[in-house]
Amino acid sequence: MKQILCFGDSNTWGLNAETGTRFSWEERWTGVLQEKLQGRDIRVIEEGLCGRTTIFEDPFRIGRRGTELLPTLLETHTPDAIVLMLGTNDCKTIFGASAEVIGKGIAKLLEQIEQFASKAKVLVISPIHLGDKVWMEEFDREFSQESVEVSKELESVYETIAQKYGKQFMRAADYVSCSAADQEHMDKESHLILANAIYKKLEEGIL
């Protein structure tokens, strides 16, 4: 059986912006992807966590640094393919990181994959853009207006890094956007759309 490890943040975990709870497995993009792969002896491993970053340690939430956990997961699951979608939380004001610095975090994760799962094929996904109002009081004050711009700049940075490391790349923002409810997370329909886009990308050269 082939294993696909999906390593991401709350948009992989499946946070529902309208309720603050979690979408069901069948509604999350990982679950939809598993359904589309039905009968093909492929297992989707969902490893999403709210607040996860690439390389930054959040002083308010333990265990969020991606580089701290990824090597363990790679050795645990020995995946044949990896879908990597991180970077939104790196845009928080507490980290003060540019798109280029966040890109270095993605590069570090790719280096860990080379070390601990060198045969695995990788799809790097630049995350959806933060909404223009995300920094306002009624949404998420952990972000700023500058955070919104940085989230948009991740696309070109990630694409360059993916090319450098010889990995597949796609932009989530080409297909979906954040929910108006919180300016940060995908709604149910977007999970379905993204799952279909990821499935097609995997079929092109990863599965």
KOLLOLUM-835599 format. One record per residue (C-alpha): residue number from 1; chain; x, y, z. Coordinates in steps of 0.1 Angstrom, whole numbers, plus 5000, padded with zeros to 4 digits. Each point is the difference from the previous one (the first is absolute). Example, Ala and Ser with C-alpha at 12.3 -4.5 7.8 and 13.67 -1.06 7.14 Angstrom:
ATOM   k c    x    y    z
ATOM   1 A 5123 4955 5078
ATOM   2 A 5014 5034 4993
end
This chain:
ATOM   k c    x    y    z
ATOM   1 A 5000 5000 5000
ATOM   2 A 5013 5035 4991
ATOM   3 A 4999 5027 5026
ATOM   4 A 4994 5037 4994
ATOM   5 A 5010 5022 5029
ATOM   6 A 4981 5034 5001
ATOM   7 A 5019 5023 5022
ATOM   8 A 4984 5034 5007
ATOM   9 A 4982 5023 5024
ATOM  10 A 4964 5008 5008
ATOM  11 A 4990 4999 4964
ATOM  12 A 5012 4964 4999
ATOM  13 A 4985 4993 5034
ATOM  14 A 4967 5013 4987
ATOM  15 A 4990 5030 5022
ATOM  16 A 4964 5012 4992
ATOM  17 A 5002 5038 5001
ATOM  18 A 4962 5003 5007
ATOM  19 A 4998 4977 5030
ATOM  20 A 5036 4999 5013
ATOM  21 A 4997 4962 4999
ATOM  22 A 5015 4974 4976
ATOM  23 A 4985 4989 4967
ATOM  24 A 4992 4963 4999
ATOM  25 A 5025 4977 4984
ATOM  26 A 4978 4997 4969
ATOM  27 A 5000 5038 4996
ATOM  28 A 5037 5007 5005
ATOM  29 A 5021 5001 4969
ATOM  30 A 5021 4971 5013
ATOM  31 A 4969 4979 5004
ATOM  32 A 4987 5009 4966
ATOM  33 A 5034 4991 4985
ATOM  34 A 4998 4966 5017
ATOM  35 A 4966 4994 4985
ATOM  36 A 5012 5009 4966
ATOM  37 A 5028 4975 5004
ATOM  38 A 4976 4972 5011
ATOM  39 A 5010 4966 4987
ATOM  40 A 5035 5010 4991
ATOM  41 A 5018 4986 5032
ATOM  42 A 5011 5035 5010
ATOM  43 A 4996 5014 5035
ATOM  44 A 4998 5037 5008
ATOM  45 A 5016 5009 5033
ATOM  46 A 4987 5033 5013
ATOM  47 A 5025 5019 5021
ATOM  48 A 4985 5035 5004
ATOM  49 A 5003 5021 5031
ATOM  50 A 4985 5034 5008
ATOM  51 A 5028 5026 5004
ATOM  52 A 5027 4979 4984
ATOM  53 A 5029 5019 4985
ATOM  54 A 5030 4990 4980
ATOM  55 A 5029 5008 5023
ATOM  56 A 4986 5025 5026
ATOM  57 A 4994 4991 5037
ATOM  58 A 4967 5016 5011
ATOM  59 A 5005 5011 5037
ATOM  60 A 4963 4997 5006
ATOM  61 A 4994 4966 4984
ATOM  62 A 5023 4971 5005
ATOM  63 A 5009 4975 4973
ATOM  64 A 4993 5022 4970
ATOM  65 A 5034 5000 4983
ATOM  66 A 4998 4978 4970
ATOM  67 A 5037 4992 4998
ATOM  68 A 4998 4986 5035
ATOM  69 A 4974 4973 4991
ATOM  70 A 5004 4992 4963
ATOM  71 A 5030 4977 5003
ATOM  72 A 4981 4979 5026
ATOM  73 A 4970 4997 4977
ATOM  74 A 5022 4991 4970
ATOM  75 A 5016 4972 5019
ATOM  76 A 4967 4989 5015
ATOM  77 A 4980 4998 4967
ATOM  78 A 5027 4996 4974
ATOM  79 A 4978 5018 4974
ATOM  80 A 5002 4995 4963
ATOM  81 A 4988 5035 4994
ATOM  82 A 4997 5032 5020
ATOM  83 A 4977 5030 4996
ATOM  84 A 5015 5030 5018
ATOM  85 A 4978 5030 5006
ATOM  86 A 5013 5024 5027
ATOM  87 A 5008 5037 5004
ATOM  88 A 4968 5018 5010
ATOM  89 A 5009 5000 5037
ATOM  90 A 5035 5011 4992
ATOM  91 A 4985 5033 4989
ATOM  92 A 4989 5009 5035
ATOM  93 A 5014 5033 5014
ATOM  94 A 5018 4982 5029
ATOM  95 A 5025 4984 4975
ATOM  96 A 5005 5031 4979
ATOM  97 A 5011 4978 4971
ATOM  98 A 5002 5010 4963
ATOM  99 A 4988 4976 4973
ATOM 100 A 5037 4993 4993
ATOM 101 A 5006 4989 5036
ATOM 102 A 4969 4979 5001
ATOM 103 A 5013 4984 4967
ATOM 104 A 5031 4990 5019
ATOM 105 A 4977 4981 5024
ATOM 106 A 4985 4981 4971
ATOM 107 A 5035 4993 4986
ATOM 108 A 5010 4986 5034
ATOM 109 A 4970 4977 5000
ATOM 110 A 5009 4988 4965
ATOM 111 A 5035 4993 5013
ATOM 112 A 4986 4979 5028
ATOM 113 A 4980 4981 4974
ATOM 114 A 5031 4993 4980
ATOM 115 A 5017 4987 5032
ATOM 116 A 4973 4979 5014
ATOM 117 A 4978 4990 4970
ATOM 118 A 5022 5006 4970
ATOM 119 A 4980 4978 4976
ATOM 120 A 4967 5018 5008
ATOM 121 A 4985 5022 4973
ATOM 122 A 4990 5034 5012
ATOM 123 A 4973 5026 4991
ATOM 124 A 5007 5034 5014
ATOM 125 A 4969 5022 5003
ATOM 126 A 5000 5037 5007
ATOM 127 A 4971 5007 5024
ATOM 128 A 4969 5021 4993
ATOM 129 A 5004 5037 5005
ATOM 130 A 4989 5016 5033
ATOM 131 A 4969 5022 4996
ATOM 132 A 5005 5037 4997
ATOM 133 A 4981 5005 5033
ATOM 134 A 5016 4972 5020
ATOM 135 A 5019 5024 5023
ATOM 136 A 4969 5018 5011
ATOM 137 A 4987 4997 5036
ATOM 138 A 4971 4977 4991
ATOM 139 A 5023 4975 4982
ATOM 140 A 5036 4991 5010
ATOM 141 A 5022 5027 5015
ATOM 142 A 5030 4977 4999
ATOM 143 A 5003 5012 4964
ATOM 144 A 5005 5034 4986
ATOM 145 A 4995 5017 4966
ATOM 146 A 5036 4992 4992
ATOM 147 A 4992 4963 5007
ATOM 148 A 4974 5000 4972
ATOM 149 A 5026 5012 4976
ATOM 150 A 5026 4975 5011
ATOM 151 A 4974 4972 4996
ATOM 152 A 4997 5010 4964
ATOM 153 A 5037 5001 4994
ATOM 154 A 5005 4964 5011
ATOM 155 A 4989 4987 4966
ATOM 156 A 5030 5012 4980
ATOM 157 A 5024 4992 5028
ATOM 158 A 4987 4964 5004
ATOM 159 A 5000 4994 4963
ATOM 160 A 5037 5009 4997
ATOM 161 A 5008 4978 5030
ATOM 162 A 4980 4971 4986
ATOM 163 A 5019 5003 4966
ATOM 164 A 5033 5001 5018
ATOM 165 A 4993 4968 5019
ATOM 166 A 4984 4983 4970
ATOM 167 A 4965 4998 5016
ATOM 168 A 4965 5004 4985
ATOM 169 A 4983 5033 5008
ATOM 170 A 4965 5014 5000
ATOM 171 A 4983 5032 5013
ATOM 172 A 4970 4994 5023
ATOM 173 A 4989 5036 4992
ATOM 174 A 4995 4991 4963
ATOM 175 A 4970 4979 5011
ATOM 176 A 4986 5012 5033
ATOM 177 A 5000 5029 5024
ATOM 178 A 4994 5006 5037
ATOM 179 A 4965 5001 5015
ATOM 180 A 4984 5034 5006
ATOM 181 A 4991 4987 5034
ATOM 182 A 5035 5003 5014
ATOM 183 A 5023 5011 4971
ATOM 184 A 5023 4971 5007
ATOM 185 A 4985 4965 4994
ATOM 186 A 4984 4982 4972
ATOM 187 A 4963 4992 4999
ATOM 188 A 4985 4966 4993
ATOM 189 A 4997 5006 4962
ATOM 190 A 5036 5011 4999
ATOM 191 A 5012 4968 5016
ATOM 192 A 4982 4981 4972
ATOM 193 A 5015 5022 4973
ATOM 194 A 5035 4998 5014
ATOM 195 A 4998 4962 5004
ATOM 196 A 4992 4997 4963
ATOM 197 A 5028 5023 4990
ATOM 198 A 5025 4981 5022
ATOM 199 A 4988 4967 4986
ATOM 200 A 5006 5011 4964
ATOM 201 A 5034 5013 5009
ATOM 202 A 5009 4967 5017
ATOM 203 A 4989 4981 4969
ATOM 204 A 5022 5021 4978
ATOM 205 A 5032 4986 5014
ATOM 206 A 5000 4989 5036
ATOM 207 A 4976 4970 5003
end
